[in-house]
């Protein structure tokens, strides 16, 4: 009965109701998008890094992996030293360099010999890519290309080292493409390839270098404790856990979370003002009816509940439309923000989780009820006789 009464009142003023629904829907869409943005980067980074299967990273002092072009000069001796620490289950060296792609047997390379991002890895212990087609590396004469590449399995790539000031003469090597892969940490602008680390070291004349190491801890070993012991043992390098990398990444991108908090708060304020105004106008038009109901014995509590149910019906319809709209706009905003320089292509800014959806629903309901509570309570406490006399035509 109460719900039917609430719905009837909303349908009695279609223009006002439509305006309220549109306003609350837009505010709801903004709220959902901001909740997705606030938690999306954190969960996306954590999922990306954890998916590699390695819990620690070792890089040159003061840097993060791939943060600079600095390398670990005596990586082979460093790897031996790391292995000597109890609790280390795997040590995976990675060398990351820019390499010139001179051409392919199928003439798929762009004119001008483009520069590609080459990753030298140990194929038996790597966490930088997932095979999409073909197979993994088995020999120094083989190479993997990105799944977005125009090259495919069976093509031949001629790679030439990029000369820098003071470096040796450029060297070249022809490698056979044995597979395509999804490179987990490549940005949208990167053109990555992967080859055996010894092959890349020889090509670049860097026989003992690595850009960073990925480490795995033995079962039962706390990664943060292992990182602390390794830092004490090898103070000349940077050793961080995945948890620490996520924290640092969040600090660098904290303005996204701040923006999400501010705009999310604004959307709730807009919802409160809009619902409060609409309900105040609606209740003001019904002072005479409310006073008549009080005169025939309807309790104040029943009147307040009826008005709040009307508010909930309005917010529910508008919120449902807004949440659907928010999901659509999130996809559009994702395409814009995914071009942020240097971010891996796998990073997602807007990640929809059930928890965020329930928070958005609960916040909208709470704000809507709170905004309507004051005019509803005021209407229920008006003097019956005075109000009837004033409302008499």
C-alpha positions in Angstrom: 0.0 0.0 0.0 2.8 2.4 1.0 4.8 1.6 -2.2 1.7 2.0 -4.5 1.0 5.4 -2.9 4.6 6.5 -3.4 4.6 5.3 -7.1 1.3 7.1 -7.7 2.7 10.4 -6.4 5.7 10.1 -8.6 3.6 9.4 -11.7 1.3 12.3 -10.9 4.1 14.8 -11.8 6.0 13.2 -14.7 8.0 16.3 -15.6 9.4 16.8 -12.1 10.0 13.1 -11.7 11.9 12.8 -15.0 14.0 15.8 -14.1 14.9 14.3 -10.8 15.7 10.9 -12.3 17.9 12.5 -14.9 19.9 14.5 -12.4 20.3 11.6 -9.9 21.3 9.2 -12.8 24.1 11.5 -13.9 25.3 11.9 -10.3 25.1 8.1 -9.9 27.2 7.5 -13.0 29.9 9.9 -11.8 29.9 8.2 -8.4 30.3 4.7 -9.9 33.1 5.9 -12.2 35.0 7.5 -9.4 34.7 4.4 -7.2 36.0 2.3 -10.1 38.9 4.8 -10.7 39.8 5.0 -7.0 40.2 1.2 -6.6 40.9 0.2 -10.2 44.5 1.2 -10.5 45.5 -0.5 -7.2 43.8 -3.8 -8.1 45.0 -3.6 -11.6 48.7 -3.0 -10.7 48.5 -5.7 -8.0 47.0 -8.2 -10.4 49.5 -7.4 -13.1 52.5 -7.7 -10.9 51.3 -10.8 -9.0 50.4 -12.5 -12.2 54.1 -12.7 -13.2 54.7 -15.2 -10.4 57.7 -13.5 -8.9 57.5 -11.7 -5.6 60.6 -9.6 -5.5 62.5 -7.3 -7.9 66.2 -6.3 -7.8 67.2 -3.3 -9.8 70.0 -0.6 -9.8 70.1 1.4 -6.6 67.5 4.1 -6.4 65.4 2.8 -9.3 62.5 0.5 -10.0 62.6 -2.1 -12.8 62.5 -0.4 -16.3 62.4 3.0 -14.5 65.7 4.1 -16.1 68.2 2.8 -18.6 70.6 1.9 -15.7 71.8 -1.7 -15.6 73.4 -4.1 -13.1 76.9 -4.3 -14.4 78.1 -7.5 -12.7 74.8 -9.4 -12.9 76.2 -12.9 -13.0 78.1 -12.4 -9.7 75.1 -10.7 -8.2 72.9 -13.7 -9.1 75.3 -16.0 -7.4 75.2 -13.8 -4.3 71.4 -13.8 -4.3 71.2 -17.6 -4.5 73.3 -17.8 -1.4 70.5 -16.3 0.7 68.2 -18.9 2.3 64.6 -18.7 1.1 65.3 -17.8 -2.6 63.5 -20.2 -4.9 64.1 -18.6 -8.3 66.3 -15.9 -9.8 65.3 -14.6 -13.3 67.6 -12.0 -14.9 66.2 -9.6 -17.5 68.1 -7.3 -19.9 66.0 -4.6 -21.5 67.5 -2.6 -24.4 66.4 -0.7 -27.5 67.3 -2.7 -30.7 67.0 -1.6 -34.3 64.7 -3.8 -36.5 66.3 -3.8 -39.9 63.7 -5.9 -41.7 62.0 -9.2 -42.1 61.9 -12.0 -44.6 58.3 -11.0 -45.4 59.1 -7.2 -45.6 56.7 -6.4 -42.8 59.0 -3.9 -41.0 58.2 -0.2 -41.5 60.5 1.9 -43.6 63.3 3.6 -41.6 64.4 0.6 -39.5 62.2 1.1 -36.4 63.5 0.8 -32.9 62.0 -2.1 -30.8 62.1 -2.8 -27.1 64.1 -6.0 -26.7 63.8 -8.2 -23.6 66.6 -10.7 -22.9 65.2 -13.4 -20.6 65.8 -16.8 -19.3 63.0 -18.8 -21.0 62.9 -21.3 -18.2 62.2 -18.7 -15.5 60.5 -15.6 -16.8 57.4 -13.6 -15.9 57.2 -11.0 -18.6 55.0 -12.5 -21.3 52.5 -15.2 -22.0 52.6 -17.2 -25.2 49.7 -16.6 -27.6 50.7 -18.5 -30.7 53.6 -20.8 -31.4 56.0 -21.8 -28.7 58.5 -20.4 -26.2 62.2 -19.8 -26.8 64.5 -22.8 -27.0 67.6 -21.5 -28.7 69.6 -18.3 -28.9 68.7 -18.0 -32.6 65.0 -17.6 -31.8 62.8 -14.6 -31.0 59.2 -13.9 -29.8 57.2 -10.9 -31.1 54.3 -9.1 -29.6 50.8 -10.3 -30.6 50.2 -6.9 -32.1 53.2 -7.2 -34.4 52.8 -7.6 -38.2 55.5 -10.4 -38.0 54.4 -14.0 -37.4 55.7 -17.4 -36.7 58.3 -18.4 -39.3 59.4 -14.9 -40.2 63.1 -13.8 -39.9 64.0 -10.6 -38.0 67.3 -8.9 -38.4 68.2 -7.1 -35.2 71.0 -4.6 -34.9 72.3 -3.1 -31.7 71.9 0.6 -31.2 75.2 2.4 -31.0 75.7 4.9 -28.1 78.5 7.2 -27.3 81.6 5.1 -26.4 80.0 1.8 -27.4 81.5 -0.8 -29.7 80.5 -1.1 -33.4 77.0 -2.1 -34.0 76.4 -5.9 -34.4 73.5 -7.7 -36.1 71.8 -11.1 -35.8 69.1 -12.8 -37.8 66.5 -14.6 -35.5 63.6 -16.8 -36.4 60.2 -15.9 -34.9 58.9 -19.0 -33.1 55.9 -17.5 -31.3 53.8 -14.4 -30.6 53.2 -13.3 -27.0 51.3 -11.0 -24.7 53.9 -8.8 -23.1 52.6 -8.0 -19.6 54.4 -4.7 -18.9 54.7 -3.2 -22.4 52.9 0.1 -23.0 50.7 0.8 -26.0 53.5 2.6 -27.8 56.1 -0.2 -27.2 57.1 -2.7 -29.9 58.6 -5.4 -27.7 60.4 -8.6 -28.7 61.9 -11.3 -26.4 65.0 -13.4 -27.0 67.4 -15.4 -24.9 69.4 -13.1 -22.5 72.7 -14.5 -23.6 71.9 -13.8 -27.2 71.0 -10.2 -26.4 74.1 -9.7 -24.3 76.2 -10.9 -27.2 74.4 -8.7 -29.7 74.7 -5.6 -27.5 78.3 -6.4 -26.3 77.1 -6.5 -22.7 78.3 -9.9 -21.5 77.5 -9.6 -17.8 74.7 -7.0 -17.5 71.1 -7.2 -16.5 68.5 -4.5 -16.2 66.8 -6.2 -13.2 66.2 -9.5 -11.6 62.9 -11.1 -10.7 63.0 -13.3 -7.6 60.7 -15.9 -6.2 60.6 -16.9 -2.5 60.3 -20.4 -1.3 57.0 -21.6 0.2 56.6 -20.3 3.7 59.1 -17.5 3.3 57.8 -14.0 3.7 58.7 -11.9 0.7 59.1 -8.7 2.7 61.4 -10.5 5.2 63.5 -11.9 2.4 63.8 -8.5 0.8 65.0 -7.0 4.1 67.6 -9.8 4.5 68.8 -9.3 0.9 69.0 -5.5 1.3 71.3 -6.1 4.4 73.4 -8.6 2.4 73.6 -6.5 -0.8 73.2 -2.8 0.0 74.4 -1.6 -3.4 71.1 -2.5 -5.2 67.4 -1.8 -4.9 65.4 -4.8 -3.6 61.6 -4.4 -3.3 58.6 -6.6 -2.9 55.6 -6.5 -5.1 53.7 -4.9 -2.2 56.3 -2.1 -2.1 56.2 -1.6 -5.9 52.4 -1.3 -5.8 52.7 1.3 -2.9 55.2 3.4 -4.9 53.1 3.2 -8.0 50.1 4.4 -6.1 52.1 7.3 -4.7 53.0 8.3 -8.2 49.4 8.1 -9.4 47.8 9.3 -6.2 46.2 12.3 -7.9 43.9 9.9 -9.7 42.6 8.7 -6.3 42.3 12.3 -5.0 40.4 13.2 -8.1 38.1 10.2 -7.7 37.4 11.2 -4.0 36.6 14.8 -4.8 34.3 14.1 -7.8 32.7 11.2 -5.9 31.9 13.5 -3.0 30.6 16.1 -5.4 28.3 13.6 -7.0 26.8 12.7 -3.5 26.4 16.4 -2.6 24.6 16.9 -6.0 22.3 13.9 -5.3 21.5 15.2 -1.8 20.7 18.7 -3.0 18.6 17.4 -5.9 16.6 14.8 -4.0 16.1 17.2 -1.1 14.9 20.0 -3.3 12.5 17.8 -5.4 11.1 16.1 -2.3 10.7 19.5 -0.5 8.7 20.8 -3.4 6.6 17.7 -3.7 5.8 17.5 0.0 5.0 21.3 0.1 2.3 20.7 -2.6 0.7 18.0 -0.4 0.6 19.8 3.0 -3.2 19.8 2.9 -3.4 16.0 2.1 -0.9 15.2 4.8 -2.8 17.3 7.3 -6.0 15.5 6.3 -4.4 12.2 6.8 -3.2 13.2 10.2 -6.8 14.4 11.0 -8.3 11.0 10.3 -5.7 9.2 12.5 -2.8 8.3 10.3 0.4 8.4 12.4 3.4 10.6 11.9 5.5 7.5 11.4 3.4 6.2 8.6 3.5 9.6 6.8 7.3 9.8 7.1 7.7 6.2 6.0 5.5 6.8 2.9 7.5 9.8 1.9 10.8 8.0 2.4 9.6 5.1 0.4 8.8 7.5 -2.4 12.3 8.9 -2.2 13.8 5.4 -2.3 11.7 4.5 -5.4 12.9 7.6 -7.1 16.6 7.0 -6.2 16.3 3.3 -7.1 15.1 4.0 -10.6 17.5 6.8 -11.2 20.4 4.9 -9.6 19.8 1.9 -11.8 19.9 4.1 -14.9 23.0 5.9 -13.6 25.0 2.8 -12.8 24.3 1.5 -16.3 25.4 4.9 -17.7 28.5 4.8 -15.5 29.6 1.5 -16.9 29.3 2.9 -20.5 31.2 6.1 -19.7 33.9 4.1 -17.9 34.7 2.3 -21.1 35.0 5.6 -23.0 37.2 7.2 -20.3 39.4 4.0 -20.2 40.3 4.5 -23.8 41.3 8.1 -23.1 43.4 7.4 -20.0 45.0 4.2 -21.5 47.3 6.5 -23.6 48.9 7.8 -20.4 52.7 7.7 -21.2 54.7 4.9 -19.9 51.9 2.8 -18.4 51.7 -0.9 -19.3 48.9 -1.5 -21.8 47.5 -4.1 -19.4 46.8 -1.5 -16.7 43.1 -0.7 -16.3 42.0 2.6 -14.7 38.3 1.6 -14.2 37.8 -1.8 -12.7 34.3 -2.8 -11.7 34.2 -5.0 -8.6 31.0 -6.1 -6.7 32.2 -4.2 -3.6 32.3 -0.9 -5.4 28.8 -1.5 -6.9 27.3 -2.1 -3.5 29.1 0.9 -2.0 27.6 3.1 -4.8 24.1 1.7 -4.2 24.3 2.1 -0.4 25.7 5.6 -0.6 22.9 6.7 -3.0 20.2 5.2 -0.8 21.7 6.7 2.3 22.1 10.2 0.8 18.7 10.1 -0.7 16.9 9.1 2.5 18.9 11.7 4.5 18.0 14.5 2.1 14.3 13.7 2.2 14.2 13.1 6.0 14.1 16.7 7.0 11.1 17.8 4.7 9.3 14.6 5.5 9.6 15.1 9.3 8.7 18.7 9.0 5.5 17.9 7.1 4.5 15.3 9.7 4.8 17.7 12.5 2.7 20.6 11.0 -0.3 21.8 13.1 -3.3 20.0 11.7 -5.9 22.7 12.1 -3.7 25.5 11.0 -2.5 23.6 8.0 -6.1 22.6 6.9 -7.3 26.2 7.3 -4.4 27.5 5.3 -4.8 24.9 2.5 -8.5 25.4 2.2 -9.4 26.7 -1.3 
